[in-house]
Amino acid sequence: MAIMTNRPLGAGFRATGVLADIVGRIAAWNDARVMRQALSKLSDRELDDLGLNRGDIDDIATGRF
């Protein structure tokens, strides 16, 4: 038995999209936090081996590098 509807695909699911956006933003923030923490633990020499300096850490963690 088939069911037909004239509602567009995804109609009525705006709250689901908003919730997915919020969860995605929280996950991105957490990933950046973990990246900042890991890079901050490296010595200046280790960062230099990667071609980075301490001032690059925030840009790399947020994806602006």
Residue frames relative to the residue before (quaternion, step in Angstrom):
aa qw qx qy qz dx dy dz
M 1.0000 0.0000 0.0000 0.0000 0.00 0.00 0.00
A 0.2140 -0.7887 0.5684 0.0949 3.58 -0.81 1.00
I 0.2170 -0.7504 0.6105 0.1305 3.53 -1.14 0.68
M 0.1213 -0.7876 0.6020 0.0515 3.55 -0.87 0.96
T 0.0195 -0.7877 0.6157 -0.0012 3.52 -1.08 0.73
N 0.3716 -0.7308 0.5232 0.2326 3.57 -1.14 0.48
R 0.4386 0.6788 -0.4681 0.3573 3.60 1.25 0.27
P 0.4706 -0.6567 0.4947 0.3202 3.59 -0.96 0.74
L 0.6231 -0.5595 0.4013 0.3711 3.52 -1.17 0.62
G 0.8079 0.2401 -0.1986 0.5002 3.58 -0.81 0.98
A 0.4274 0.7062 -0.4736 0.3072 3.59 1.22 -0.01
G 0.8036 0.2782 -0.2133 0.4809 3.56 -0.93 0.88
F 0.6613 0.5106 -0.3051 0.4571 3.57 1.24 -0.01
R 0.2276 0.8017 -0.5211 0.1842 3.58 1.12 0.59
A 0.6383 0.5306 -0.3325 0.4477 3.61 0.97 -0.81
T 0.6225 0.5362 -0.3416 0.4564 3.59 1.05 -0.70
G 0.6548 0.5081 -0.3099 0.4659 3.59 0.99 -0.80
V 0.6405 0.5150 -0.3177 0.4728 3.57 1.01 -0.81
L 0.6570 0.5030 -0.3070 0.4702 3.57 0.94 -0.87
A 0.6459 0.5072 -0.3223 0.4708 3.59 0.96 -0.82
D 0.6311 0.5292 -0.3291 0.4620 3.60 1.03 -0.74
I 0.6543 0.5091 -0.3079 0.4667 3.58 0.95 -0.87
V 0.6613 0.4958 -0.3045 0.4734 3.57 0.92 -0.91
G 0.6447 0.5265 -0.3170 0.4547 3.59 1.00 -0.79
R 0.6579 0.5030 -0.3073 0.4688 3.57 1.01 -0.82
I 0.6400 0.5086 -0.3257 0.4750 3.59 1.01 -0.76
A 0.6506 0.5091 -0.3196 0.4641 3.60 0.96 -0.81
A 0.6495 0.5069 -0.3169 0.4699 3.61 0.98 -0.81
W 0.6336 0.5203 -0.3295 0.4683 3.59 0.99 -0.81
N 0.6726 0.4934 -0.3011 0.4620 3.58 0.91 -0.90
D 0.6272 0.5266 -0.3404 0.4620 3.61 0.98 -0.77
A 0.6553 0.5027 -0.3091 0.4715 3.59 0.97 -0.85
R 0.6338 0.5353 -0.3254 0.4538 3.58 1.01 -0.81
V 0.6693 0.4898 -0.2939 0.4751 3.58 0.92 -0.93
M 0.6449 0.5190 -0.3199 0.4609 3.59 0.99 -0.81
R 0.6362 0.5230 -0.3234 0.4659 3.60 0.96 -0.88
Q 0.6670 0.5130 -0.2979 0.4509 3.54 0.91 -0.96
A 0.6762 0.4934 -0.2987 0.4584 3.60 0.90 -0.89
L 0.6841 0.4731 -0.2937 0.4711 3.59 0.91 -0.87
S 0.6336 0.5446 -0.3338 0.4365 3.60 1.05 -0.67
K 0.6378 0.5350 -0.3242 0.4494 3.58 1.17 -0.52
L 0.5794 0.5879 -0.3819 0.4156 3.61 1.21 -0.35
S 0.4928 -0.6346 0.5010 0.3217 3.56 -1.16 0.60
D 0.6696 -0.4843 0.3707 0.4240 3.56 -1.30 0.26
R 0.6401 0.5242 -0.3277 0.4562 3.59 1.03 -0.73
E 0.6512 0.5052 -0.3196 0.4675 3.59 0.95 -0.82
L 0.6367 0.5102 -0.3256 0.4778 3.57 1.00 -0.78
D 0.6454 0.5215 -0.3178 0.4587 3.58 0.98 -0.84
D 0.6104 0.5476 -0.3434 0.4579 3.59 1.07 -0.72
L 0.6915 0.4437 -0.2583 0.5081 3.57 1.16 -0.63
G 0.4999 -0.6628 0.4164 0.3706 3.56 1.29 -0.12
L 0.5817 0.5740 -0.3590 0.4509 3.56 1.22 0.55
N 0.1576 -0.7316 0.6401 0.1737 3.52 -1.36 0.10
R 0.7314 -0.4462 0.2792 0.4337 3.58 -1.25 0.24
G 0.6393 0.5505 -0.3224 0.4293 3.58 1.09 -0.67
D 0.6429 0.5356 -0.3180 0.4457 3.60 1.22 -0.38
I 0.4905 0.7115 -0.4218 0.2744 3.59 1.18 -0.45
D 0.6912 0.4717 -0.2992 0.4586 3.62 0.78 -0.92
D 0.6498 0.5169 -0.3234 0.4539 3.58 0.99 -0.80
I 0.6587 0.4947 -0.3119 0.4734 3.58 0.97 -0.77
A 0.6642 0.5209 -0.3113 0.4365 3.58 0.90 -0.88
T 0.7464 0.3790 -0.2193 0.5011 3.58 1.03 -0.71
G 0.5381 -0.6677 0.3812 0.3454 3.59 1.28 0.07
R 0.5050 0.6616 -0.4207 0.3609 3.60 1.18 0.39
F 0.5237 0.6593 -0.4040 0.3575 3.61 1.24 -0.09
